[in-house]
Structures are given as structure tokens and as C-alpha cells.
Amino acid sequence: WRGGVLALDEPATVSYAQGLSIDHLAARLAGGTITASGRFAPTLALQAKVAGVKLEDIPRLMPTVGPRGTISADIDLTGAAAAPTGHIALVVRNLAAAATGRGVPTAEVKADIALEGDHAGVDAGIRAGNFADLVLTGRAPLAAGGAMMLHAKGRLDLALLDPILMPGGRRARGVLAIDGDIAGTARNPLASGGAELSGGEFQDYARGMRVRDIAASLKAEGT
């Protein structure tokens, strides 16, 4: 799948007798392991674990970005598939991209998601030395039209955008301080708070353009 090979360590049993279930799945993927046992349908009763899967060993996952790092996760799900309950703990270590400069440290992403039927409690963060320290907390809907209440706070160095901008011959610099909330629904979000940019710079090498000393204040008001 996308350049990665999934290899079973031993036989696994898949049952269709009463819905869909799997027993003793143990496999290797991209230098890591995947284990799973439980039921997928008609209701969920699934436990799974992902350990040490390397993004760089799946070359076609995001070819333009060239992500590097390892993913691990613990998954425990119960209830109806349309309204699951349970817990997902996700960790990505040494996250980087092919175009990231040597001066930018690798990042660590941690997400703790508590599934509660029609919504999920989210506690997630990304940290990369002095370049990123951003936290996202609150409530996210699992059903269409569900209400959300999310809060984002922290700071990001725009050098982290190099993997996206550099392939097109562009570069951005500066520090973005964020403190904002998102409420409402996915179709009709309501935002408040804002962000402050200091020491901003944008460069387009192909067009010979360079704009320096950019300061900006962004304020969100409802829609």
C-alpha cells in the first residue's frame, strides 16, 4: 500500500460468521509492528496497537513532502461504528520532512483522543525545540452537524513551512503566536481570538521578490 509492504508474522483469523472480526493479527509494516484483535461489525470491540512504523519506509505516502519519523498508537474501541466510544493515544516522534533545513529540530506530536459517541475529547500538541509549541484541546464532533469547541494556543516558527514552500521556490520566516477558539459546526464554524506575526519575511526566488520586517495581527470574529 503506497509503497509499503505489510507482512504477517503468523496466521490471523478473520471471521464473517456474526459480523466481521479478526483474531491474532500480528504484522510488520515499515520497520514497525501492528497487532489487532476484536470485532469491527456490527458493533466495535477492537483493540489494536501500532509501534514504530517509519514514515520514510512508505515512500509514496506523501511524496512531495517526504515525511520522516515513527508512528505509534494504542487503540481501544467499543460501541456502534457510527458512534464509537473508547480511546486513541497517538505519538509521532522525530517528525521531519525532506525539505526541512538542518537548523530545524525534529518534532514530536502527541494526541490523546477520548471517543464518546457523537463527539471526541481532544488533547493534542506538537513541539519542535524553539520552533513549535502548539496545543489543541477541546471537543470535536464525530457526527455531521455536531457542535465543536476547540482551543488552540502556542507559537509556530514559519520555517516549519519549508517542506511545503521550498519545492515551489518560496520561503517564509517569522514567528506566529496563536491563541484562538473554534466553535459552531464544521459547516458553520465560529472563530474567536487570533494570532500575531512578528519578524515576518517572505521570499520568492523565481520572481526575485523579498518582503521583510512583516508584522501582522489577525483577529477572528464569528464567521
C-alpha positions in Angstrom: 0.0 0.0 0.0 1.6 3.3 -1.2 5.0 1.6 -1.4 4.8 -0.1 2.0 4.7 -3.9 2.5 2.5 -5.5 5.2 3.8 -8.9 6.2 2.1 -11.2 8.6 4.2 -12.7 11.4 1.8 -15.6 11.8 -1.6 -16.7 10.6 -4.5 -14.4 11.5 -8.2 -15.5 11.7 -10.8 -13.3 10.0 -14.4 -14.3 10.8 -17.6 -13.3 8.9 -20.0 -15.5 10.8 -21.5 -12.8 13.0 -20.4 -9.6 11.5 -16.7 -9.0 11.0 -14.0 -9.8 13.5 -10.3 -10.6 13.5 -8.1 -12.6 15.9 -4.4 -12.5 16.5 -3.3 -10.2 13.7 0.4 -9.6 14.1 2.2 -8.0 11.2 5.2 -5.9 10.3 5.0 -2.6 8.4 7.7 -0.1 7.6 10.1 -1.3 10.3 7.3 -1.4 12.9 4.6 -3.7 14.1 0.8 -3.8 14.0 -1.3 -6.0 16.3 -5.1 -6.2 16.4 -7.9 -8.4 17.8 -11.6 -7.9 18.1 -14.8 -7.0 16.3 -15.4 -4.4 13.5 -19.1 -5.0 12.9 -21.9 -4.9 13.6 -20.5 -3.3 16.8 -17.0 -2.4 17.8 -15.0 -4.3 20.3 -11.5 -3.7 18.9 -8.0 -3.4 20.5 -5.1 -2.5 18.3 -1.5 -1.3 18.6 0.9 0.3 16.2 4.5 0.5 17.2 7.5 2.2 15.5 6.1 2.4 11.9 8.6 4.5 9.9 7.1 7.1 7.6 10.2 7.1 5.4 9.8 3.4 4.6 6.5 4.2 2.9 7.9 6.3 0.0 4.6 7.1 -1.7 2.7 8.1 1.4 3.3 11.9 0.8 5.9 12.0 -2.0 6.1 15.8 -2.3 6.8 16.3 1.5 8.9 13.2 2.1 8.0 12.8 5.8 10.3 11.1 8.3 9.6 9.9 11.8 8.0 7.0 13.6 4.3 6.5 14.5 3.0 4.6 17.5 -0.6 4.3 18.6 -2.8 2.4 21.1 -6.5 2.0 20.1 -9.4 0.7 22.2 -12.8 1.0 20.6 -16.3 -0.2 21.6 -19.9 0.6 20.8 -21.6 1.3 17.4 -19.3 2.1 14.5 -21.3 5.3 13.8 -20.9 6.4 17.5 -17.9 4.7 18.9 -16.6 5.0 22.5 -13.1 4.3 23.6 -9.6 5.8 23.5 -6.9 6.5 21.0 -3.4 7.5 22.0 -1.1 8.6 19.1 2.6 9.6 19.2 4.7 10.6 16.3 8.4 11.0 17.2 11.3 12.6 15.2 8.9 14.1 12.7 10.5 15.9 9.8 10.3 16.3 6.1 12.8 16.0 3.2 12.9 19.8 2.7 13.3 20.7 6.3 16.5 22.6 7.0 19.2 21.2 9.2 18.7 24.0 11.7 15.1 22.9 12.4 14.8 20.2 15.1 12.5 17.2 14.6 9.1 17.5 16.1 7.1 15.3 18.5 3.3 15.1 18.1 1.1 13.6 20.9 -2.6 13.2 20.7 -5.0 11.8 23.3 -8.5 11.3 21.9 -11.4 10.1 24.0 -14.3 8.9 21.9 -17.7 9.5 23.4 -20.3 8.5 20.8 -21.2 11.7 19.0 -18.0 13.7 19.9 -14.4 13.3 20.9 -12.4 14.9 23.6 -9.1 16.1 22.1 -5.8 16.9 23.8 -3.1 17.2 21.2 0.2 19.0 20.9 3.2 19.5 18.7 6.7 20.5 19.9 9.9 21.1 18.0 12.5 22.8 20.1 12.1 26.6 19.8 10.3 26.3 16.5 6.9 24.9 17.6 5.0 24.6 20.8 1.3 24.4 20.0 -1.6 22.7 21.9 -5.1 21.9 20.7 -7.7 21.0 23.3 -11.5 20.7 23.5 -14.4 18.9 21.8 -14.6 17.7 18.2 -17.8 16.3 16.6 -18.0 12.8 15.2 -21.4 13.2 13.6 -22.3 15.6 10.8 -23.7 18.8 12.2 -22.3 18.2 15.7 -21.0 21.1 17.8 -17.3 21.7 18.4 -15.4 23.7 20.9 -11.7 23.7 20.3 -8.9 25.9 21.7 -5.5 26.4 20.1 -2.7 28.1 21.8 1.1 28.3 21.2 3.7 29.5 18.8 5.0 28.4 15.5 8.1 29.4 13.5 7.2 29.8 9.9 10.5 27.9 9.0 8.3 24.8 9.6 6.6 25.6 6.3 9.8 24.9 4.3 8.7 21.4 3.2 5.5 23.0 1.6 7.0 26.2 0.2 10.6 25.3 -0.7 9.7 22.9 -3.6 8.0 25.9 -5.3 11.0 28.2 -4.7 9.5 30.1 -1.8 10.4 30.7 1.8 8.7 32.2 4.8 10.2 33.4 8.1 8.8 34.8 11.3 7.0 33.7 14.5 3.3 33.2 14.7 1.7 33.4 18.2 -1.7 31.8 18.3 -4.5 32.0 20.8 -7.9 31.2 19.5 -11.2 29.2 19.7 -13.3 27.5 17.1 -17.0 26.8 18.0 -20.1 26.1 15.9 -20.2 23.2 13.5 -17.9 22.1 10.7 -20.3 23.7 8.1 -20.8 26.9 10.1 -17.7 27.4 12.3 -17.5 30.4 14.6 -14.0 31.6 15.5 -12.7 33.9 18.1 -9.3 35.0 19.3 -6.5 35.4 16.8 -2.8 35.4 16.0 0.2 37.8 16.0 3.1 37.6 13.4 6.4 39.1 14.3 9.7 39.3 12.3 7.9 38.1 9.2 9.6 37.6 5.9 8.5 36.2 2.5 10.8 35.3 -0.4 10.0 34.1 -3.9 13.3 33.1 -5.5 11.8 32.6 -9.0 10.4 36.1 -9.1 13.2 37.7 -7.3 10.9 39.1 -4.6 11.7 39.5 -0.9 9.5 41.3 1.6 11.0 41.8 5.1 10.0 43.1 8.5 6.4 42.0 8.3 4.2 42.4 11.4 0.6 41.3 11.3 -2.3 40.9 13.7 -5.2 38.6 12.8 -8.4 38.7 14.7 -11.2 36.2 14.3 -14.8 37.3 14.8 -17.5 34.7 14.3 -17.9 33.6 10.7 
